Amino acid sequence: MGYWKEVQYHNNSVIPLKKIRKFHNYVKMCIFRKCITPGCTVMDLCGGRGVDLYKYHELKARYVYYVDSDKEALQHALTIYQVLYSRAFQMNVSLGDLNVEETMMEIRRRNMVDRFDVLVAHMCLHYFLKSESIFKNWMSYIQRFLKPGGYLVISGLDGQQLHTQFQTYGIDMEISDVKGDYIAKLKALYDTKDALSNTGQKISVEIASIGCTHEEFLFNFNFVLQQLIDTLGLKVISDELYTEFHCPYSNGPEYRFSKFHRTCLLRL
């Protein structure tokens, strides 16, 4: 694969964040290859700036629907689509918060298909784990828009690993490269003496490539997967840490950061 060749080519002149970004894109492509086939339809529930559009293009998706609450990010994704991919596949977008009922109504009004072959929730579920009611509202999008036999891709920082790290080493965590420049800073904003809960355990996260601190909630994968299985009837196809793929770095800060990431593929 071209992505793997790109990941493999690294040396001292390549900054750690660039290596990490390339490897994480490789992992996403590996998962997408399992579920996105030529002519299929994809809904990205947190499309952001359109970094995955080239993947959908390479895998020959027919129709892509992007949802995001960030107007600037969504406009950037649209610009990428219009310049590079408008002749390759159809795309539609909705600006809105998935916690707001109007967003569901907007999608249903603008959407060109009733249900999708693939739904993607990459690095966003932590925002919907503030409470079980908010998470159940997020699940309503899966229930409404995923076709029978369709796939759901979810990924994020593994809450159990982070919780154990906070309990063992304290509430502040910094992952830095060999030069001392930080890759990520995380801080527990909850009582780490408690057990890992289903929802509601707030943390702050700052990723160097983003450059700002934001708050999210620990992603309890076991809780999320069990809810998707019991409530919606999905089946787990794969459940892996990023470092279980062909990771180009076997130790050091890059490995430590990637090992916190987990991805799952489910099918209805």
ABEGO torsion letter per residue (X at the ends): XAAAAAAABBBAABBAAAAAAAAAAAAAAAAAAAABBBGBBBBBABAEAGAAAAAAAAAGBABBBBBBABAAAAAAAAAAAAAAAAAABBBBBBBEBAABAAAAAAAAAABABABBABBBBBGAAAAAAABAAAAAAAAAAAAAABBBGBBBBBBEBBAAAAAAAAAAAEABBBBBBAAGBBABBBBBABBAABBBBABGBBBBBBBAAAGBBBBBBBBBAAAAAAAAAAAAGBBBABBBBAAABBBABABEAAAAAAAABBBBBBBX
